[in-house]
Amino acid sequence: MPQAKHSPVSVAETLLRSLKRRGIDYVFANAGTDFAPIIEALVKLRGEPDAAPRFVTVPHENLAVAMAHGYYLTSGRPAAVMVHVTVGTGNTVCALMNAYRDDVPVLLMAGRTPHTQSGHIASRNAPIHWGQEHFDQAGIVREYTKWDYELRAGQPVDEIVGRALDAMLSEPRGPAYLTLPREVLADEDRAPSIELPRTVIAEPQPSPSHVAAAAEWLAAAERPVILTTHLGRDAAAAAALAELAESFSIPVAQPGATCVNLAASHAMNVGGGNAELLSKADAILVVEAEVPWFPRSFTPAPGVKIVHLGVDPLWTRYPIRTFPADLAIAGNPRTALRLLAGAMAEQRIDRAGLAARRDAIARLQAERRAKREAALAKARTQTPIAYDYVGECVRQALPAGAIVVTELGVSLDQLGLEEPGSLIGVGIGGGLGFGLGASLGAKIAAPERTVVSTIGDGSYMFGNPTPFHLVARAANLPVLTIVCNNGRWQAVDSAARAVYPDGLAAQAEVMPLVELQPSPEFTKVAEASDAFARRVDDPRELPNALRAALDAVRGGRQALLDVRMEHGIR
């Protein structure tokens, strides 16, 4: 029915307007009985297209948070997720852990079962309204959020939303949690009309004197090394790193890289962790890398100067994290690296030493290329299909400007990517199922770009594939998903062998709790939502299958390739 001309403004309507005004353009939502006032307000606001965020129906909460995660990493803007009370909140936890460990701001909103049993239009009217009440609903997610609160009757809504966003966007960034009782949302908004200005949060600045000390150590070193994992999320910071490494011939290793920190072709890019360089280093600069090395297998020698740099260089959210540091510099890495380059330029530099170091890195890179080419030559006809070969085929097939999402699929070294912003890699939160949702979020943020994800078969199953394919179709988000299907939990196998390299499990014909056999036909799951889908067993078929899948995506249809892989990862 049409709304009355002067119908009261509900708290739910004010909430939607406030979210939009404060820069939340998307809400990824899985509705429940608590959503009645939100649904009513959305219908009321249909005639005002810019009054409320766009709501996208996502029929699993884990997928919804992963979408917000991928959206932020692509756009640099936070999204919101709205879920059903306690049960919906519980379903977000895996993905919320990923966002928290990845410093990704997500505004998670959940309904709150009605407080009242009668006397209000939004009072309880279903058995679940008793069963879903908690003594401390926010306690479910408090360890993975920076801020939590419950909206209360009579409060200025814009003030509460602003507080949530300020908490999320201050460094280090992270999720916030807001609960919304149904009666409060349904109430007429009688609070004073207060619309506070959007807060500009200044970036933390590094100490120039401490940067100067780091510059002195790096300039004096014969074998300095830079380690980074996340720096490339800021394209300007990546550019500052490239200039610093080039100017002073400092090799850059990227342990567990989740983005393109340095172009694959850069003269100082030495790939992943590179234990050999690290073992010989006499100065180490760690920039935005929570796990620069594994202490069980490597410890810097006495006297090696070690500097940690980042917005939270000691990663204080981690209960246990002990890596040696002579100096920890808190501040924006982009600014710090620019200051560092300027300070190093004022130091006395051994130019002959720089040339020798550059020659040594060139030899190392040549050796790596030779090994890779030899592995590829073997892999072109190898079955099951090798990870190196999938990475090479994807690299060759990617159109300009594409975004690759990885979750236990092919690695950054195999993809050879050049541009910051072209890779979204899974972080170390450990909640599987990131890749599928992240690819949809990236596509929403950059609809003009091709999005390709490479994920393991376990990650595909954890990623809520049926809801994923439904959303891709319903929201018109054509992405290509490549399932690197090795039919097992390879990480579990590798961990067992790392702990017991000569143990019984390592020698067993079949290791318990590892096999995922017989593998499902994932193509049928995708086909149920009208996806282009193909299984690939023969490496010679992979290039043509990739071309056909990308053609389908360009034509507006989602695609999936189920690629049957070797057991060992990389």
C-alpha positions, -999 to +999 in steps of 0.1 A: +000+000+000+012+036-007+027+054+024+007+081+040+020+115+030+031+123+066+039+089+079+062+090+110+099+086+104+111+053+121+144+047+137+150+022+109+145+048+082+169+072+100+195+044+103+194+038+066+197+075+058+226+078+082+245+048+067+242+063+032+252+098+043+283+085+060+296+066+030+281+031+033+269+024-002+263-014+002+248-036+028+252-074+023+222-088+041+207-121+053+174-112+068+154-126+097+123-118+117+142-088+132+143-071+098+106-061+097+113-024+104+142-023+079+121-039+052+093-014+058+118+015+056+134+002+024+100+001+007+092+036+019+125+050+006+122+034-029+112+067-044+145+082-031+173+062-048+201+079-030+185+079+005+197+044+015+225+020+007+219-007-018+210-039-001+222-072-017+206-104-005+232-129+005+219-163+018+248-170+041+265-147+066+300-161+060+297-152+024+283-117+032+313-107+054+338-121+028+320-099+002+325-069+024+361-078+028+368-081-010+348-049-016+370-029+008+403-043-005+392-032-040+375+001-034+391+013-002+356+020+012+339+000+040+307-019+034+281-031+060+267-065+067+233-070+083+224-104+098+197-121+119+203-118+156+225-144+174+224-172+149+234-149+120+261-134+141+274-169+148+276-176+111+298-146+105+326-156+129+350-173+104+349-144+080+349-118+108+382-133+121+397-129+086+386-093+084+399-085+119+433-101+113+435-083+079+427-049+094+396-046+072+368-023+085+333-040+082+302-026+099+285-058+111+249-051+122+227-077+138+191-076+149+184-081+186+154-104+195+126-082+209+130-073+245+093-072+252+068-100+253+038-077+246+028-041+245+047-030+213+040-035+176+074-052+174+070-074+205+078-111+203+055-131+180+075-163+174+090-191+195+125-182+183+122-148+200+128-166+233+153-192+220+175-166+202+180-142+232+215-140+247+227-125+280+256-110+260+250-112+222+281-091+214+302-115+233+301-138+204+323-115+183+339-092+208+374-106+203+372-099+166+358-064+167+372-030+177+339-017+191+304-031+199+272-014+211+235-018+212+213+010+198+189+022+225+156+040+225+159+077+222+195+079+210+206+100+180+211+073+154+236+093+133+258+098+164+259+060+170+267+052+133+294+078+133+310+064+164+310+029+148+327+041+116+352+062+135+362+031+155+365+010+123+385+035+103+411+045+129+444+026+126+448-002+128+414-007+111+389-034+118+353-045+122+326-030+145+294-046+157+261-029+163+230-047+175+195-034+167+165-044+188+134-047+168+113-024+190+139+003+188+140+001+150+102+002+148+099+032+171+092+067+157+125+086+156+119+114+182+156+120+190+169+155+182+179+158+146+217+157+149+238+150+119+274+153+129+301+159+102+320+129+089+353+127+108+385+130+089+410+107+107+446+117+102+471+090+093+496+082+121+530+098+112+564+081+118+590+097+139+616+114+116+644+108+141+637+071+143+634+069+105+669+086+103+683+059+126+669+032+104+684+049+073+718+049+089+717+012+096+704+003+061+729+025+044+758+010+063+746-026+057+763-048+030+734-072+027+701-055+037+667-071+030+632-057+030+603-080+040+567-071+034+533-088+031+505-061+029+522-029+019+509-030-017+473-024-006+483+013-008+495+019-044+515+050-033+533+029-007+541+003-033+556+030-055+576+043-026+589+008-019+598+003-056+618+036-056+636+028-024+646-007-034+657+005-069+677+034-056+697+015-030+697-020-045+678-036-016+661-070-024+625-073-014+610-106-002+573-110+002+565-139+027+528-148+024+520-118+002+483-109+000+487-082-026+512-070-052+538-052-031+563-049-059+560-056-097+571-092-106+596-077-131+612-053-106+649-058-104+648-062-066+619-086-064+631-119-050+597-136-045+586-153-013+604-156+020+638-164+004+656-180+034+690-178+018+690-140+015+675-137+050+702-159+066+730-137+052+713-103+059+730-078+082+700-055+083+663-063+079+635-039+074+601-055+081+572-035+066+536-045+073+544-082+077+529-099+107+549-131+102+582-122+085+598-156+092+593-188+112+613-186+144+615-224+147+636-225+115+653-191+114+667-167+139+687-136+129+723-136+139+735-114+168+743-079+156+718-079+127+699-046+128+661-052+126+635-025+121+597-031+121+576-005+104+538-001+101+507+014+116+510-012+144+546-026+140+543-048+170+509-063+159+495-058+194+463-076+186+482-109+186+485-126+220+519-141+212+542-126+186+579-123+194+602-112+167+635-094+175+633-057+168+660-030+175+635-004+165+597-003+159+584+027+140+547+033+142+533+053+113+519+053+078+543+031+057+540+053+026+552+084+045+578+064+064+594+049+032+596+083+015+613+097+046+636+067+047+646+072+011+654+108+017+674+101+048+694+073+031+702+097+003+720+119+028+741+089+040+775+080+026+767+051+003+792+026-011+783+028-048+805-001-057+788-022-031+754-013-045+765-024-080+778-057-066+746-063-047+725-056-078+746-081-098+741-107-071+703-102-071+703-104-109+720-138-108+695-150-082+666-139-103+681-156-133+684-189-113+648-186-103+636-180-138+656-210-151+641-233-124+606-220-132+610-225-169+622-261-163+593-268-141+569-254-166+584-274-194+577-306-174+543-294-162+528-288-197+520-325-201+520-335-164+489-351-149+474-345-124+478-308-134+507-289-117+501-256-098+529-239-117+512-247-149+478-233-138+495-201-126+513-198-160+480-204-179+462-178-158+490-153-162+488-156-200+450-155-202+444-125-179+431-095-196+445-061-188+432-046-155+421-080-142+419-087-104+430-121-091+416-135-058+436-164-043+428-187-014+450-218-014+451-217-051+481-206-072+506-183-056+517-147-064+551-160-076+533-182-102+510-154-114+538-128-121+515-098-115+528-063-121+502-038-108+492-030-072+455-037-068+456-067-092+457-093-064+436-101-033+452-128-013+438-146+018+454-134+050+464-155+081+431-154+100+425-190+089+388-189+083+383-208+051+358-197+025+372-162+019+379-164-018+344-168-032+328-139-013+359-117-019+356-122-056+320-110-056+329-080-034+357-071-058+333-073-088+308-050-071+336-025-063+351-027-099+323-039-123+344-029-153+373-052-143+375-090-149+377-109-116+393-144-115+396-164-083+419-194-078+409-214-047+414-249-032+386-274-033+383-272+005+381-234+003+353-238-023+332-260-001+338-237+029+329-206+008+292-215+007+292-224-031+254-226-035+247-191-021+278-178-039+266-189-073+230-177-065+243-142-057+266-141-087+236-148-109+210-127-090+232-096-086+247-099-121+283-104-110+300-125-136+333-138-121+355-168-131+362-193-103+391-218-108+389-246-083+424-261-078+410-294-068+436-318-053+410-338-035+425-333+000+434-310+029+469-303+017+476-279+046+467-307+071+491-331+053+519-306+053+514-297+090+516-334+100+548-339+080+563-307+095+557-319+131+565-356+124+588-356+093+598-393+100+566-403+117+541-430+110+516-406+093+543-394+069+549-430+059+513-441+058+498-451+024+467-430+033+471-402+059+440-400+082+417-369+080+434-356+049+416-371+019+385-354+004+376-383-019+356-390-039+357-354-050+322-339-059+315-327-094+317-290-086+306-281-121+270-293-113+268-269-083+277-240-106+254-252-134+225-251-110+228-213-111+233-211-149+271-208-148+295-219-176+312-249-160+338-273-172+360-299-155+396-300-167+418-332-162+442-328-191+468-299-190+465-295-228+428-286-224+434-259-198+443-229-221+412-234-242+390-239-212+403-207-197+396-188-229+361-202-231+354-193-195+367-158-199+345-154-230+315-164-209+324-139-182+328-111-208+294-121-220+279-115-186+278-151-173+296-165-143+320-194-149+337-222-130+366-245-139+371-276-118+408-283-124+421-317-111+454-310-095+486-326-082+487-333-044+517-312-034+511-274-034+538-254-051 
